[in-house]
Amino acid sequence: VLASHDDATTGHVDEAIEQGVRVAEFPTTKEAAKASKAAGLGVLMGAPNVMRGASHSGNVSARTLAGEGLLDILSSDYIPFSLIQSAFFLGDVVDGISLPQAVAMVSKNPAEAVGLADRGVIEQGRRADLVRVRLDDHVPVVRTVWRQGHRVA
């Protein structure tokens, strides 16, 4: 089992750990996020939550978790574009989050969490999956895409 989902209590987190989970996907409370982080799980939240400033269902805010050092991974969830957008936006709305830290949340950290050691960073010997963007009025616009070092778009 790779990930738990919607953990709300430390009991839920304990159960996930017993099952060998490596990622806590969308913890619904700060309590569950803290317990997950303390247990060494990667804490994953949805990028739309970052962009909205709150969960659409009233759960803990991804921004709150990021501000307390409890957010490791962002996923696109139900809005694919929000993933790249949130990487550029998070540092503007959460003190202490740099652009490299936010980019790691959508690249390096997820790759490490699922055991994909050949990707997630720009480094010799890695896959070289890259996206070049230009900011247009603070919105990232994809300009070029490389997959395994070859330009594909």
N, C-alpha and C positions, 0 to 999 in steps of 0.2 A: 504494500500500500504506500503510495507516494505522498498523499496529502489528506489531511482531515478537512472538514468543511463546517463553517459556522459554529466553531467551538464557543461556548458561552461561559463555561466554568472551568476551574482547575481540574475537576473530575473528568470533564471531556478531554482536556489536554492529557491527563494521565492515561486515559483509555487510548488515545491516539499514539502515545509513546509506546505503550504495550504492543500496539499493532505494527510498530516499526516505521511510523510516519516520519518524514523529513521536513515537510512543509505544513504550516498551519494556514490554510486558505480561508480568508475572510473571517477571522475571529470577530465575534459580535460584541465583545466587551473588552475594556482595557485589562481587566483581570485575566482573561484568557490569553491576550496578547503577551502580557508580562510573563505568565507561566510558560508560554510557548518559547519565548525568547530565552528565559532562564534555563529551559531544557535543551537549548541548542537547536530548536527548530527554526527554519526560515519563516518569517511572518510575511504573508502575502496579502495585499489588499488590491482592490480594483482601482485602476486609473480614473474611471468616471467619478469615483468617490473623491479623489483628489481634486478633480476639476469642479465638481459641484460644491465642494466644501463640506459635504456630509453624505452619509449613506442614504440611498433612496428609500431604505426600509427602517430608518431610525436607529441603526446600529452605530457603533463607535466610528468616529471619523478617521480616515486615513491620515489626514493632516495632524490630528491629535497624536496618533501613534508615531508619526514621523518626528514630530516635535519632541517626543520623549525617548527617541532612539529605539523605538519598538517596531519599525517598519524596515523590511529587508528587500522585498520583491513587489513589483507592480505588475499587474496583468491588465490586458485590454478589456476583459470582461465583456460587456454587451455593446461597447463602442470602440471598435478597432483603432480609430485615429487617436483616441484618448491616450494610448500608450506613449507615443512619441511626444504628444502635446504635454503630458504630465511631467515628462522628464525635464522639459524646459521651464515648466511652470512651478514645480514644487519648491525650488529654491527661492522663488519670489514670494511665496506665501508661508513658508516655514523657516524661522530663524535657525541657523546652524546647518542647513542642508545646502551643499555646494552643487554646482552643475555636474562635476564628476561623480559625486555621490548619487545624485538622482539618476544619471545615465547608468551607473552600475546596477541600480534597482531594476532596470529593464534589459540588462545585458549580462554582465558578469555574475551577479547574484543568482538569477534564475538558472543560468547554465550550471553553476556550481551545485545548486540545490538538487538538480536532477542528474548530476554526474557527467555532464558534457564538458570535459576538461579541454576539449579542442576549440572552444569558442568562448565568446563573451568579453574578450579583451583584444586590444590591438597589440600584438606581440609576435615576433618571429616564431614560425612553427605552428601558429594557430590558423584557423580556417580563413580568416580575412573576409568575413561577412560584414559589410560596412554599408552605412547609409549616410549620405552627405545631404545636409539640409541647409536652407537659408531661412532666416527669420524674416517674416513679412508682417510688420505690425505685431510683433511678439508671438506670431503663429509659425511653427516650423513647417516649411514646405519642402518636401522631398525633391531633391535635384538629381541625385545619382545613387544607384544601388549596385553593390558588388556582392557576388556570392562566390565563396571560395577563391577570392582574388580576381574573379572575372566580372567585368561590367555586364550587368544584365538589364539595366534600365537607366 
